[in-house]
Amino acid sequence: MKRNSELSLEQRVDDLVSQMTLEEKVSQMISKAPAIPRLDVPEYDWWNECLHGVAAAGLATVFPQVIGMAASFNRDLVYRVATAISDEARAKHHQAVKKGNRGRYFGLTYFTPNINIFRDPRWGRGHETYGEDPYLTSRLGVEFVKGLQGDDPKYLKLVSTPKHFAVHSGPESERHTFDAVVSQRDLRETYLPAFKACVREAGAASIMGAYNKVNGEICCGSETLLQKILLQEWGFQGYVVSDCSALNDFHQNHKITKDGVESAALALKNGCVLDVNMGEFIFSNLLTAIADGLITEDEIDIAVKQLFTARFKLGMFDPPEQVPYAKISPEIVNCKEHRQLAREMARESIVLLKNENNLLPLDSEKIKSIAVIGPNAMSMDPLLGNYNGYPSEISTVLQGVLGSVSPGTQVSYAMGCHLCSDAPVQKDIVGCNTESAEVIIAVLGLSPLLEGEDPDPQAAAGDGGGDRAEISLPPRQQELLKHLHSTGKPVVLVLMGGSPIEINWADENIPSILMSWYPGEQGGNAIADVIFGKYNPAGRLPVTFYKSVGQLPDFRDYNMKGRTYRFMNDEPLYRFGHGLSYTTFEYSNLKLSKDRIKSGESIEVTADVTNTGKLAGDEITQLYITDIESSVPVPNLHLEGFKRVHLLPGEKKAVAFTVRPAQMTAFDEDGRAFIESGNFRISVGGHQPFPSDKPSTSQVLTGEFEVH
C-alpha cells in the first residue's frame, strides 16, 4: 500500500507503520535508521547541514555565512540562495542513491536554519545566525525555510529544521549544563518570535531542541516549549529532533532523570521523536521504557508516523518521475549560476563602516601599486566559515585584488602577522614594499579558528569552547595595523569575521573600513568589487558593534536588559542597521495613513527616497517603532520593516510599509501580548533614529500616531 501514491498520505503511513514490529519502529527513531528489507524500507540517515550551502558532502556552492546574509537585509536574495542550496541538495541526494550511498550528509532532512538570537557578541556560534534582532531573524528565517522546502503542493523539496529551540546562545562550554533563566516577557518578545514565524508562516517540517534548560525545563523534554507552545499554541505539525547526544544530557549533566531509560521516556512524552546520537542510545532505552511502563507502544506509533510522514512527503517511496525535485540535474551543483549568486550575496553582505574623504572606491586603472597585507588575505578559513562544503573554485582577497587591477599594477603581499599567536609582527616585510605602495589593503579580523562550536576541534584555538573572552582584534593584528598606519600610506581595513569586533582605534585612525563577514567562495572577488567600485556597498549591520566588553552584561545572564540595540542605553561604536554607501540618499514626504487608530487596526506608512549622489546604488530603508507611553518595560525601539531599493542617480522611489497590530504589542510580566492606548513613533530612514549615530548617507524621518 505504501507504494500506491493514489492513497492518502495518512493511509500510506498508517499502513506501513502497522506492519512494523516494535523493535523495527524504535529502530527508526535514531539518526541512522536501518533498513527494513521485508517492508522495502531503505536505510536512512537524518543528519544534514546547510546553513550557507550543502555541508560536509563534498562539492557544493559555499555562500556567505548566515550573519553575512543577514547583513544584506534582502529577503528575496536569501530565498534565492536557499532555493539554490536545496537544488544542490536534491541533486546530490539522487546521485548518491544511484550509487547506493545512503550515508550521512546525503539525505533530504537538514538541521537548518539557526535562528537563535545573537544576544552577546562573545558567543562563538553567533555567525550561524541572522543577528540580534527578532524581526530581521524572523523575516529572513522564513525565507530560508521556504527556499529549502519548496513550493510544490504535494512534495517537500527538503525538510528544514530551525534550531536550537529555544533560548540558546552560549556560553558554548556550558551548553550541556546551562539553565537559561528568562522572564516570560523576554521569552515572548525576543527568543520565540523567529521560531513562531518559521512554524506558522513557513511551515517548517521539523524543529531541533537545544541542549540547555529554560527556566528549569530541559529543552528536548520541555512540556512548556514542546507541548504547550510548539504544539498547542502554534499548531506545529512536524517532528521534533534532539540536538546531537542531547538526551544523554538529561541524566549525565542536567541530572533531571536517573538514567537513559527515563531520559528517553521524558523526551518522547513531550514530543521529541528523533534522537540525533552517535550511537543507538534511544533504541535499547525506549524498549526498556516500554517494558517498565513509562511509555506505551501507541506513543511510539505516533512518533514513528511523524517521521515517515516526512519521508513520504519527500517522495522517498514514490517513483522518481512523480517527484518534480527528482528531476534536478547534478550539473547544477556548484554551477556557474550558483557561483554568480554566491558573488551577488557576498557583495550585498559587505558593510562599509567608514569612508573618510571618499578614499574608496579605488581607481583600478590609475593605481600603480598596492600592498595587500594580513593573515586573512590568502586564507580560506575565513571564506568558508563553518558547516561548509567545498567549491570547485574559491577566491581569496588577494586573488580578488589581482583579478581587478590592470596588468601594469604592482601588487605585493605579506601575511604580516599570525592570526592569533604571539609571533612577532613582520615590520620589515620581505618582498612587500609598503613604503612604495600607493595604498595598503589590510585584511584582518577573525576566523572559525577563533570562534565556533564547542565540539568543533577547530575551536580549540579559541578562548574557551569556541566563545571569545574579548571582542577586540587579536593583539598582534592590532600592532600590525598600527604599524601599517605609521607608514603614512592610506589604509583600507577589510575585516573578516562572524561577530562584532571592537575597533575603536581603527575607527579613529583608519580612513576606510569594510566588514565582509565570512563571505563564501566568491568572497575575495566580492570584496574587490567593492574596493574598486564595481559594486556600490549597501550592507547593514545585523548586530551592534560595541566599544568594549564593558558595555555588555554578564555573558551567562539571559535577561535582555542592556543587550542589543533594542535595550542598551550606552552609545556603541556602530549601531545595528549602520552602513554607508558611495552615493547619498535623501528621504521626504513621510505619510501615515492615519494619526489615530483603534487597537487592532493596521497603519500604512509611505516615504520617498531619492538618490542624490552621482552613482547608482542600493538603499536599505528601515522602519522602527517606539512605544512612547508604555506602562510596561518595552524596547527603546524595534525594527518592524525594511526594504532594499535600487536607485539610479537622481531617481526617486516610494517605499511603503504596513504596520500590523502584532508589531505594536507590548508584553506583561506573564508574557501576554497586548496593545495599550497611547502614542507611538514611526521612524523611517537609512539607519536608526539617533542623532548621535555615526555619519550616514541618509537622514531619518519621524511621525507619530495614537492608539485609542
Buried (B, 14 or more C-beta within 10 A) or exposed (E): EBEEBEBEEEEBBBEBBEBBEEEBBBBBBBBBBBEBEEEEBBEBBBBBBBBBBBBBBEBBBBBBBBBBBBBBBBBEBBBBBBBBBBBBBBBBBBBBBEEEBBEBBBBBBBBBBBBBBBBBBBBBBBBBBBBBBBBBBBBBBBBBBBBBBBEEEEBBBBBBBBBBBBBBBBBBBBBBBBBBBBBBBBBBBBBBBBBBBBBBBBBBBBBBBBBBBBBEBBBBBBEBBBBEBBBEEBEBEBBBBBBBBBBBBBBBBBEBBEEBBBBBBBBBBBBBBBBBBEEBBBBBBBBBBBEEEBBEEEBBBBBBBBBBBBBBBBBBBBEEEEBBBBEBEBEBBBBEEBBEBBBBBBBBBBBBBBBEEEBBBBEBEEBEBBBBBBBBBBBBBBBBBBBBBBBEEBBBBBBBBBEBBEEEBBBBBBBBBBBBEEEEBBEEBEEBEBEEBBBBBBBBBBBBBBBBBBEBEBBEBBBBBBBBEEBBBBEBBBBBBBBBBEEEBBBBBBBBBBBBBBBEBBBEBBBBBBBBBBBBBBBBBBBBBBBBBBBBBBBBBBBBBBBBBEBBBEBEBBBBEBBBBBBBEEEBBBBBBBBBBBBBBBBEEBEBBEEEBEEEBBBEBBBBBBBBBEBBBBBBBBBBBBBEEBEEBBBBBBBBBBBBBEBEBEEBBEBEBEBEBEBBBBBBEEBEBEBBEBBBBBBBBBBBBBEEBBEBBBBBBEBEBBBE
